[in-house]
Amino acid sequence: RQGNQRRYDPDTIDQLALVALYQDVGFTLEEIRSLLPYRGSARQRWELLAGAKVKELDETIRKAQAAKRLLNETIRCQCTRLDGCELVIAAGERRRVHRSSQGVNSTKSSVAPGLRLAR
């Protein structure tokens, strides 16, 4: 410390910049921690983690786009109540079928909390 300011050497500044980059692209602190010891010499480790992160982001984007489509469809829908809306009911049924095909057996509602489906 000098005059109430922290002073870092160039290597530390580079490492902090690298941590910030990892955070910007969505790595968790645990993932970042596993990358740091391999600075500069772990191309394979980086490719493995970066490839997995790309797949994770693709799945997040796919889910967000599906949610956006459903929201836009329900906005255009003429239903006066969501609990009777065929779009919402169909979306809940698709989710229930998908979850059961993945072996998820849940008695919880397959639609957003607070929505009750008319049957």
C-alpha positions, -999 to +999 in steps of 0.1 A: +000+000+000+011+035-008-008+065+004-041+046+010-038+030-024-031-006-033-002-011-058-002-042-079+026-056-100+019-060-137+015-098-134-013-093-108-030-067-130-029-091-159-044-119-137-072-096-125-079-086-161-081-123-170-105-130-141-127-101-153-127-116-188-137-150-175-165-134-155-177-114-185-181-146-206-200-164-178-176-185-159-183-191-122-157-184-096-151-221-092-145-225-129-121-195-129-103-209-099-097-241-119-083-221-149-059-198-131-032-223-122-030-232-159-024-196-171-008-196-206+000-233-208-033-251-206-048-247-241-066-281-238-081-272-204-093-238-218-108-254-249-126-280-228-141-254-203-148-228-231-165-254-252-187-265-223-195-228-216-205-223-252-229-252-250-243-239-217-249-205-233-265-220-264-290-238-241-296-207-221-303-188-254-325-215-267-346-214-235-348-176-235-359-175-271-386-201-264-398-181-234-398-149-255-419-166-282-444-179-257-446-144-240-452-127-274-478-153-284-497-148-251-495-110-256-512-114-290-536-140-276-572-128-272-578-149-240-592-129-211-575-152-185-543-171-186-557-201-167-580-208-197-555-199-224-548-228-248-512-215-254-504-216-217-520-250-212-502-264-242-469-250-230-474-265-196-483-299-212-451-298-233-430-291-203-447-319-183-441-344-212-405-332-216-398-335-178-414-370-177-393-381-207-362-371-187-373-392-158-384-362-137-414-372-117-428-342-100-463-334-087-456-297-088-473-276-114-456-274-148-465-238-154-454-206-137-462-202-101-495-185-095-511-198-127-538-223-124-548-243-154-584-248-163-591-284-171 
